[in-house]
């Protein structure tokens, strides 16, 4: 226990925070029924968590270097557990979304300190073993999320996908306090809170504008004002980052085409690979009538092939330039997502298997390589910023993807159904349309059309990003040793879905 206790403690926290990225996907229909939630409410159940995680990841990592990584990690677990309880007790969509956002804050504190804590405890061969096991746990958590979510939703109920975090959190806190020593980074480095706030406002306002555009239109005053707030926040972020001594994100890194290409790939990766999945799950359960477990198993081909390819690729693709692995992987994700755009009124879940499997192969190629490519694209002393940035862009891509593709889906469905059905669609999705008297064949046709259009958009994003990475990411530096990056709050890549 003394030797591997720290690894166990850190892995418990990692398992929870990454499981909660995907575990909610198959429970969305049950949440909608229990809370009378609209489709936009369901979007925010996912995006509230992803946005908070993305917005605070870099800031909490820097703060932990000063305040103490173990201290910040434990506070993150406590906050995550309290928010999980609030999620389970939520009596309205608004309360659930708010609790999910607080969960994301806790997850950011946990995620930003995970690898620095491991690097402070383990050395040499033990470090390699610890990082390998941590990566396996991280990948496995995201992969089994839909299945675990289905089992809990179909068994004790959807609220238990949050309650299950409580005993795990208690064990993680106890182990962390007992086995993990305190460690610090550069304690004289000031945290860029102004940049953190500006970035959070930009990400939240931009996502809100896209989600609302699906209901009130892209040209409405509400949408335009919110986009204006997002643009102003982005300008403020850039100004702050150019003036502050220790910026949250060193914008000078974007002067190199390689770093820019990797960040673009990270942003597009989660959008193309996972942005459609929440709506696929709603189609599987609400339209086709599958159970939560069946819905989770239906999307398993993506996670399973991703896990297998990622595990084998580390050995088989050693020495291959990351731009080829990432570029080709993104192209496969794009092709696989496009292959899912084949649905019609009579389609069932097997129609998705080839596309999901192909996208899973691409995900397995991109996921292990993208952080290494980010580190190789910058000087060694900037590795901490690069490692945190790539994970921030991934989470941001997931949040934007869910928002954009949800708006694309509802807009296409509204076109198919006509203006008379738009209100029912926005208010309750497929269930709202059934309640409004929509014929079953028309409902299946409209939802399939919307899902196909969203898949085409996501697939195009993957293909374009793949080409961009191949063109931009050319030269590469030698990636720095993990021991040098971990002290800077970097978080190397291991997330499968979110």
N, C-alpha and C positions, 0 to 999 in steps of 0.2 A: 504493500500500500504506500509506503514511504517513497518508493521510486516512481511508481506509475499513478499515484494519487493525483498529482497535478494534471496529468493528461486526462484522467477520468473526469475530473471536475470541469476542465475546459471543454471536453467533448460533450458533456451533458448540456452545457449552455449552448454550444454550437448546434447540437441536435435540435433543441427546442426552437431556436430562432430561425433556423432554416426550414424546419418542418412547418412552421407557421406561415411560410411563404406560399406553400402549395396545398397545405392540408384543408384550407377553407374552400378550395375550388369546387369540390364535389358537394359541399354542404350549402352552396349558394341557393339552390332551389328551396331547401328546407328553411333557410333563414328568411327568404322572401315570403314564404307562407306564414311563418310564425310571427314575423314583425310587420307584415303588410308592406314590404320594401319594394321600391321601384327598381328598374334596371340601373338607373344612375346611383341609387343607394348601394347596390351591390358592387358597382364599380369602385365606390369609395371605400367599401370594406377591404378591398384589395389595395387600392392606391394609398389609403391613409397610412397603412403600415409601410409600404415600399417607399413612399415619399419621405416619411420621417427618418427612416433608415438611411436613405440616400443623402438627405440634407444635413444630417448630423454626424455622419460617419467620420469625416475628416476632422471636424471640430472636436469631437469627443476623444479622438485618438491623441490630438495635441494636448488637450486638457489632462488626459490620463498620464502623460509623460511628466507633468508638473505635480499633479495631486497624488499620484500613485496608481499604478495599473490595477493592482488587486482591489483597491478601494473602489475605483470606478467600476470595475467588473462586477463586484458584489452589489453595488448600488443599482447597476443595470439589471441584474437578475431579480432583485427585489421589486424594482419598478415593473419589469416584465411580468412577474408573478401577480402583482396587484392589478395590473391592467388586464391580465388574462381572466382573473376573477370578475372584473367589471364587464368584460366581454361576455362571459357566461351568464351574467345576471342582467344584461342589457334588455330593456323592455321596449326599445324603439330603435329604428335605424340610426338616428342621430347619436344616441348614446353608444351604440356599437361602433360606429365610425370613430367617434372620439376616443373610445377605449383602444381601438386598433392603432390610432396614431400614437397614443402613449406607449403601447406595446413596441412600436417602432423606435421610440426614443430609447427605451430600455435595450432593445436589440442592437442599436447603434453603439451603446456603451459596451455591450458584451462583445460584439463583433470586432470593434476597433482595438480591443485589448487582448483578444484571444491569442494570436500568434506572438505578440511581444511577451506575453506571460510564458508561453512555452519556450521561447528562445532564451528567456532569462533563467530557466530551470535546467534545460537539457543541453548537452554539448556532444559534439562528434557523432558517433554512430547512434547514440540514444536520441539525438535530435532528429536524425533522419527517420528513425523508426517512429518517433512521436508525430512528426509532420505527416508521414505517410498514413498513419492510423487516423489522424485528425482529418486528412483529406478524404479518406474512405467514409468516415462518419458523416462528413459534410455532404458528400455525394449521395450516400444512402438515405439521409434524412429527406432531401428534396425528392428523391426517386420514389420513396414509399409514402410520401405525403398524401397523394390522392387515394391510395388504398386504405391507409389508416383513417383518413377523414371519412371515407365511405363506411368503414366498419363502425366507427363511433356514431356517425349520423344515423345509420340504419339500426344501430343497437340502442344505447342509452339516450341518444339524441344529439343534435348538432352542438348544443352548449358544451358537451363533454370534450369537443376538440380544443376547448380553452381550459376547462377544469383539469384536464390531464397534465397541464403544465405545472400545477401547484405542487404535487409531491416531487416531481423532477426538480423543480426550483429549490425546494427545501434541501434535497440531497446535494445539489450543486453548490449551494451556499455553504453548507456544512463542510463539504470536502474542500472547497476553495479556502475557507478560513483556517482549516486544519492543516492542509498540505502545501498550499501555494505561498511562497514568500513574497513580500512586497518588493516592487522594483519601480524604478523611475527612468525617464529618458532625459532629454535636455531640459532641466528644470528652469533655466533662465529664458526659455523660449515662450513668448506670450501667445495666448490663444487668440486667434482672429475671430472674435465673436461677431464683429460687425459684418464680416464676410459671410459668416455662417447664417446670420439672420437674413441678409440680402439674398443669398442663394435659396434659402427656404421659402422666402416670399415669392421669388421668381418661379420656383418649381411648383409650389402650391397654386399660385394664380394661373399659371399656364395650363396646368392640368384641369383646374376648375373651369376655365374658359372653354376648353375642348369638350368637357363633359356637358356643360350647359348648352353648348352649341347644338348638341344633338336634340335638345328639347325646344329651345327658343330660336334657333337659327344662327348661322355664322354672321349675318349682317345685323343682328339685333344690337341695341345700345348696350345691354348688359354684357354681351359677349365682347364687344369692342372695348368697353371700359376695362374689363378684367384683363384682356390682352394688353391694354395700355399699362396697367399696373405691373404686369409681368415684365414688359419691356423696360419700364422705369427701374424695377428692381434689378434686372440684369445689368443695366447701365451702372447702377450704384455698385453692384458687385465688382464689375470690371474696374471702376475707379478705385474702390477700396483695395482691391488686390494689387493694383499698380502702385499704391502709395504706402501700404502697410509694410512694416519691417519684416514680419514673418507671415506671409500670405497663406491663406487656407489652400489655395491652388496657384502654383507659380505659372502665370500665364505665358512666361517666356518659353516654356517647354513646347508650346504650340507653334513656335517658329520652325521646329523640325517637322518635316512631312511624316516621318515615321511615327512620332508620338501622336500627331493629329490623326493619322490613319488608324492607329490602335484604338484611340478614344472613340472615333466614329464607329469602328467595328464593335466596341463594347456597348455603345448606345443602341446600335441596331440589333445586336445579338439577342438580347432578352425580348425586344419587341417582336422580332421575326419568329423566334422559336416558341415563345410562351404567351404572347399577347392575345392570341385567339383562344387559348385553352379555357379560360373562364366561360366564354360564350359557347364553346363546344360542349362543356359540361352541362350548361343550361339546356342546350338542344337535346343532348342525350337523355336527360332526366325529364324535362318538362314537356318536350315534344314527343320523344320516342317512348317515354314511360319507363326507362330503366331505373333500377334501384340505385342508391348512392354507391354501394359496393360495385355493382355492375358498371356504373359510370366511371368509377376510379380505375377499374380493370381495363375499360375500353381505351383509356389514354395511356395505359402502361407501356405500350410499345415504344413511345418516345423516351421515357425515362429508362427503360430496360436496355435499349440499344445504346443510349448515351453512356450508361454506366459501363457496359461491356467494352465499348470502343475506347472510352477514356482510360480504362484499366489496361487495355492491351496496347494502346497507342504510345504510352510512355516509353515502352521498350522498343516497339517496332518502328517508331518515327523519330527515334533519337538521332539528332544530327540534321534533320530536315529543317530548313529555314522556317521560322514561325509565320512569315507572310504567306507561304504556300499552305501551311496547315490551317491558318485562320481564314485566308481568302477562299480556299476550296471548301472549307467547312461551312462558311457563311453561304456560299453558293448552293451547297447541298441542303442547308436549312431552307433557303429560299425556294429551291425546287421541291422539297418535301412539303412545304406549306402550300405552294401552288397546287401540288398534287391532291391536297385535301379539298380543293375548290371544285368538287365533282358531285355535289349533293343535289338531290331533287326531292320532290314530294314523297317518293317511295323509297328513298335511301335509308339505310340503317347503319349501325356502327361499323361493320366490317369495311365499308367504303373508305374509312379513314386510315386503316391499318398501313397500307403502303406509304402514304404520305407521312404519317407519324414516325414510322420506322426510318425513312430516309432523313427526316429532320433530326431524329435521334442520333444517326450516324454523324451528321454535321455538328450537332451539339457536343458529342463526344470528342470531336477533333478540336473544336474551338475552346471549350471550357478549360482544359489543362494548359493550353498554350498562350492564352491571351494576356495573363498577368506577366508571364515571362517575357513576352514581346514588349510589354510596356516598360519593364525594368531594363531591357536591352536597348530601348530607344532613348534612354537618358543617361547622363553621367552618373556614376555610382553614388555621389553625394545627394542626388535627387531621387534616389530609389524609393524613399519613404513616401514622398508625394505621389510618385507614379503608381505605387502599389495601392494606395488609398483611392486615387483618382479612378483607376480602372473599375474598382468595385462600386464607387459612387455612380459612375456613368452606367454601369450595368443595372443597378437598381432604378436609376432615373429612366432608363430605356424601358424597363418593365412597367413603371408607372405611366409613362407617356403612351406606351403601347396599348395598355388596357383602356386608357381614356380615348385615344384616337380610334382604335378599332371598334370600340363599343359605339362610338358616334357614327362610324361608317356603317356598322351593322344596322343600327336603328334607322338611319337615314334611308338606307336601301330598302328596308322593310316598309317604311312609311310610304315610299314611292310605289311599292308593290300593292300596298293595301289601300292607298288613297287617303286623303286628308281626314276622312270621317273616322278612321281607325287610329290615327296618330296619337290621340290622347290616351286611349286604352293601352297602346304599345308603351308609351313613356311611363305610364303609371304602374303597370304590372307585368310587362313583357308578355310572354305567351299565355300565362295564366289570366292576365287582364284581357287579352283578346278573346280567350274562350268565354270569360264571363260576359263579354260584350256581344256574344253570339257569333263569333267568327267561325265559319265552317272549317272543319278539321283539315280538309285538303288545301284550302287557301292558306291556313296557318302554316302547314308544313312547307308549302311552296314559298311563302314569304320568308320564313326563317331560314330555309336552305339558301335562298337567294342572298339574304343578308350575310349569312356565314360565308358563303362563297366569295362575296365581294371583299369582306374583311380579310379572308385568306389570301386573295390576290394582292391586296395592298401590303400585307405582311410579307408575302413571298417576294414582291418587288423590292421591298426594303432590304431583304436578305441578299438578293442578287446584286443590287447596286452597291451595298456595303462590301460584298466580297470582291467586286471589281476594284473598289476604292482602296481596299487593303492591299491588293496585289500591286496597284500602281504606286501607292504612297509609302508603304513599308518596304524599303529596299535595303539600305545599309543597316547594320545592327552592331551593338556593342556587346561585350561579354556581360551577362547578367550578374549582378552582385550577389555575394553570399548572403544567405538568409539571416545570418547573425548580424549583418550590417543593416539590413532593412528592417528587421523586427524592432530594433530600438527606436525607430522613427515613427512607429505607429502604423507601418504598412500592413496591409491585409492581403496576402497572396491569394490567388484565385483558387476556389474550390467549390463554388456554388453551382449547382446543376440547373436550378430553375428559379431564379430570382435574385 
